[in-house]
């Protein structure tokens, strides 16, 4: 069928309509006219594969990766980087309007990645029967990858060394940096921009910081000079151990379920000038964490998210006690459909 692509949905697929039903087509751009073939049909929507671009967008570019379209990692290499930023910012805005019910979301300008390629400081590849690489798109089969264009040069060097060793079957994490194997952001330059943004959004004068889902102290360590006391909460005991290695007397780290530990800390009574950072996984905040935040509303809440949909869901609930001051998207993962966001909330009663 021929389709006019009207939008690009979160996840990276273009959206057209046929007989009133939404049809999702990967590797397309809004404004394009394409030929597509239906591969899955549901009651409310259909999924299709791109057959041919009949009228191409001015934003279409030639992907530099020879595996693009077959590899399951990237979704946007066919779109110019400047337009990728526009697409992602629009997706965040749409989620805030549709899910958080914000008519005029307080959107800030997207923070781009200085490196659209060669930015990933780590990758995970898989080896099976001599094939080393990533899983194919929409299939649990490996594609043999000799070099990954979005990986840093040091990571690609590690990949080449791994391939020369002819490893046994399994999973291999390749890193540009040495250090403890705990969660860390994959884009060094944007991670630093993220840390600076969070620091700028925290008001001066706050005395007490709670960093929930703190990892090895990515934010806590950078904010030591700003607070009298800092508490980090994280379920990963290895990350907590890494944070405690360099802890000062001002820092306290709690290894445990964030649902439980955050409620305990807040129930003890937080000072009036308290700030909280939450940086949950893609599933967002649990109902218990939302209840704890609403039951003990602090002065400032900074929400770091890697999923605009769950961020919008949680902001919808948090508006009972907080005013959403700003939402800033960051392009932590160029060429992919992933989006990082930071929301700044203030206690609505203050």
C-alpha positions in Angstrom: 0.0 0.0 0.0 1.0 3.6 -0.4 1.1 5.7 2.8 1.7 9.3 3.7 3.8 9.4 6.9 2.3 11.9 9.3 4.5 11.6 12.4 7.4 9.6 14.0 6.2 7.8 17.1 8.3 7.2 20.2 10.2 4.1 19.4 11.2 5.3 16.0 8.5 4.2 13.6 6.8 6.5 11.2 3.0 6.7 11.4 0.7 6.7 8.4 -3.1 5.9 8.2 -5.0 3.4 6.0 -8.8 3.2 6.2 -8.6 5.1 9.5 -6.1 2.7 11.1 -2.7 3.8 12.2 0.1 1.9 10.4 3.6 2.0 11.8 6.5 1.8 9.4 10.2 1.8 10.5 12.9 3.9 8.7 10.5 6.6 7.5 10.2 10.3 8.2 7.1 12.5 8.6 6.1 14.1 5.3 7.3 11.2 3.2 5.2 9.2 0.8 6.1 5.5 0.9 5.2 2.1 -0.3 4.9 -0.4 2.6 3.8 -4.0 3.2 1.7 -5.0 6.2 3.4 -7.7 8.3 1.2 -7.6 11.5 -2.3 -6.4 11.9 -4.1 -5.7 15.2 -7.6 -4.3 15.9 -6.4 -0.7 16.5 -3.2 -0.6 14.4 -1.0 -2.4 11.9 2.8 -2.8 11.5 4.4 -2.6 8.1 7.8 -3.0 6.5 9.1 -0.2 4.2 9.2 -1.3 0.5 10.2 2.0 -1.2 10.4 5.7 -0.4 8.4 7.4 -3.2 8.8 11.0 -2.0 11.8 11.5 0.3 12.1 14.0 3.1 14.7 16.7 2.9 15.9 15.3 6.2 16.7 11.9 4.8 20.5 11.0 4.8 22.5 7.9 3.8 23.2 5.8 6.9 26.9 5.2 7.4 26.5 1.8 9.1 26.5 -1.2 6.8 24.3 -3.1 9.3 21.6 -0.4 9.6 18.1 -1.8 9.0 19.2 -5.3 9.9 20.7 -4.6 13.3 18.3 -4.0 16.2 20.3 -1.1 17.8 19.7 2.1 15.8 16.5 3.6 14.5 17.4 7.0 13.2 20.5 6.8 11.1 18.4 7.7 8.0 17.5 11.1 9.6 19.9 14.1 9.7 21.1 14.6 13.3 19.5 18.1 13.5 16.1 16.6 12.7 16.6 13.7 15.1 16.7 16.3 17.9 13.5 17.9 16.6 11.7 14.5 16.4 12.7 13.5 19.9 11.8 16.9 21.4 8.3 16.6 19.8 7.9 13.1 21.1 8.6 14.2 24.7 6.1 17.1 24.3 3.4 14.8 22.9 3.9 12.4 25.9 3.5 15.2 28.4 0.4 16.4 26.7 -1.2 13.0 26.2 -0.2 11.2 29.4 0.6 14.0 31.9 -2.3 16.1 30.7 -0.1 19.2 30.4 -1.7 21.5 27.8 1.5 23.7 27.6 4.4 21.6 28.9 7.3 23.7 30.2 9.7 22.3 27.6 13.3 23.5 27.4 15.6 23.2 24.5 17.0 19.7 23.7 20.6 19.3 24.8 22.4 17.6 21.9 25.3 15.1 21.9 28.6 16.7 20.8 29.3 13.4 19.1 26.4 11.9 17.0 28.6 8.9 16.4 31.5 7.2 18.3 29.9 8.2 21.6 29.1 4.9 23.3 31.7 4.1 26.1 30.5 0.5 26.3 28.6 -2.1 24.3 27.5 -5.7 24.9 28.0 -8.1 22.1 27.0 -11.8 21.9 29.0 -14.7 20.5 27.3 -17.8 19.1 28.9 -20.4 16.8 31.5 -18.0 15.5 29.1 -15.1 15.0 30.0 -12.1 17.2 27.7 -9.1 17.2 24.2 -7.8 18.0 20.8 -9.3 17.7 18.9 -8.6 14.5 15.9 -6.3 14.4 12.7 -8.2 15.3 14.6 -11.6 15.5 16.5 -13.5 18.1 19.4 -14.1 15.7 22.8 -12.6 15.7 24.2 -10.3 13.0 28.0 -10.4 12.6 29.4 -7.0 13.5 33.0 -6.0 12.8 32.7 -2.4 13.9 29.9 -0.3 15.5 29.7 3.3 14.3 28.1 4.6 17.5 30.8 3.0 19.7 33.8 4.9 20.8 37.1 4.0 19.1 38.5 2.3 22.2 35.3 0.1 22.3 35.7 -0.9 18.7 39.3 -1.7 19.3 38.2 -4.0 22.1 35.7 -5.6 19.7 38.4 -6.3 17.2 40.6 -7.9 19.9 37.6 -10.0 21.0 37.0 -11.2 17.5 40.7 -12.1 17.1 40.5 -14.3 20.2 37.6 -16.3 18.8 35.8 -16.4 22.1 33.5 -19.1 23.3 29.7 -18.6 23.1 28.3 -16.0 25.6 27.9 -12.3 26.3 30.7 -9.8 26.4 30.7 -6.2 27.7 33.3 -4.1 26.1 34.2 -0.8 27.8 36.3 2.3 27.0 37.1 2.9 30.7 38.3 0.7 33.5 36.5 0.8 36.8 33.8 -1.0 38.8 31.2 -2.8 36.7 28.2 -0.9 37.9 25.6 1.2 36.0 27.0 4.3 34.3 25.8 6.5 31.5 27.0 5.4 28.1 27.7 8.9 26.6 30.4 10.7 28.6 29.9 14.2 27.2 26.1 14.1 27.6 26.5 12.6 31.1 28.5 15.6 32.1 25.9 17.9 30.6 23.3 16.0 32.6 25.2 16.4 35.8 25.6 20.1 35.2 21.9 20.5 34.4 20.8 18.8 37.6 23.2 21.0 39.6 21.8 24.1 38.0 18.2 23.1 38.7 18.9 22.5 42.4 18.3 25.7 44.3 21.1 27.1 46.5 20.3 27.0 50.2 19.1 23.4 50.3 20.8 21.5 53.2 19.8 17.9 52.7 19.9 15.8 49.5 18.3 12.4 48.9 19.6 10.7 45.8 17.3 7.8 45.0 18.5 5.2 42.6 21.9 6.7 43.2 24.1 4.0 41.6 27.7 4.6 42.5 27.0 8.2 43.4 27.0 9.9 40.0 25.1 12.9 41.2 25.9 12.7 44.9 29.7 12.9 44.4 29.3 15.9 42.2 27.1 17.8 44.7 29.1 17.3 47.9 29.9 21.0 48.3 26.3 22.1 47.9 24.7 20.1 50.9 25.4 19.5 54.6 24.2 15.9 54.4 23.6 13.6 51.4 21.9 10.2 51.4 22.1 7.8 48.5 19.7 4.9 48.0 20.3 2.0 45.6 19.3 -1.6 45.4 22.6 -2.7 43.8 25.0 -3.4 46.7 28.0 -3.4 44.4 27.2 0.1 43.3 26.8 1.1 47.0 30.1 -0.5 47.8 31.7 1.6 45.1 30.1 4.8 46.4 31.2 4.0 49.9 34.9 3.6 49.0 35.3 7.4 48.6 32.5 8.5 51.0 33.0 11.5 53.2 31.4 12.0 56.6 28.7 14.0 54.9 27.5 11.0 52.8 25.3 8.0 53.8 24.6 5.2 51.4 21.7 2.7 51.9 21.6 -0.6 50.0 18.0 -1.8 49.7 14.7 -1.4 48.0 14.1 2.3 47.1 10.4 1.8 47.9 11.2 0.9 51.5 14.3 3.0 52.2 12.9 6.3 50.8 9.8 6.0 52.9 11.9 5.3 56.0 14.2 8.3 55.4 11.3 10.7 54.7 9.2 9.4 57.6 12.0 10.3 60.0 11.4 13.9 59.1 13.4 15.7 56.4 14.5 19.3 57.0 12.5 22.0 55.3 15.3 22.7 52.8 15.4 19.2 51.3 15.9 18.2 47.7 15.4 14.8 46.2 16.8 13.4 42.9 15.1 10.3 41.5 16.7 8.5 38.6 14.6 5.3 38.1 14.9 2.6 35.4 12.8 2.8 32.3 9.7 1.4 34.2 9.6 4.7 36.2 8.6 5.2 39.8 6.7 2.5 41.6 3.3 3.3 43.2 5.0 3.1 46.6 7.7 5.7 45.7 5.1 8.0 44.3 3.1 7.6 47.5 6.2 8.4 49.6 7.0 11.5 47.6 3.4 12.8 47.8 3.1 12.0 51.5 6.3 13.9 52.3 6.6 16.7 49.7 10.0 18.3 49.8 11.1 21.7 48.5 12.6 20.5 45.2 12.3 17.2 43.3 14.5 16.5 40.2 13.3 13.5 38.1 15.8 12.0 35.7 14.1 9.7 33.2 15.1 7.5 30.3 11.5 6.9 29.3 9.2 9.9 28.4 6.1 7.8 28.7 6.7 6.6 32.3 8.0 10.1 33.2 4.7 11.6 31.9 2.7 9.0 33.9 4.5 9.8 37.1 4.3 13.6 36.6 0.6 13.2 36.2 0.4 11.8 39.7 3.1 14.1 41.3 1.1 17.2 40.2 -1.1 16.6 43.3 1.7 18.1 45.4 4.3 19.5 43.0 4.4 22.2 40.3 6.3 21.1 37.2 8.8 23.9 36.5 10.7 22.6 33.5 11.3 19.5 31.4 14.6 19.3 29.5 15.3 16.5 27.0 18.9 15.4 26.4 20.2 13.3 23.5 22.1 10.7 25.4 21.7 8.1 22.7 22.0 9.6 19.1 20.8 7.4 16.2 18.6 5.4 18.6 15.0 6.0 19.7 16.0 6.4 23.4 15.5 9.8 25.1 16.8 11.1 28.4 14.8 13.8 30.2 15.2 15.9 33.4 12.1 17.4 35.0 12.3 20.0 37.7 9.4 20.1 40.3 8.8 22.4 43.2 6.6 22.0 46.2 3.3 23.5 45.1 2.6 24.7 48.7 5.7 26.9 48.9 
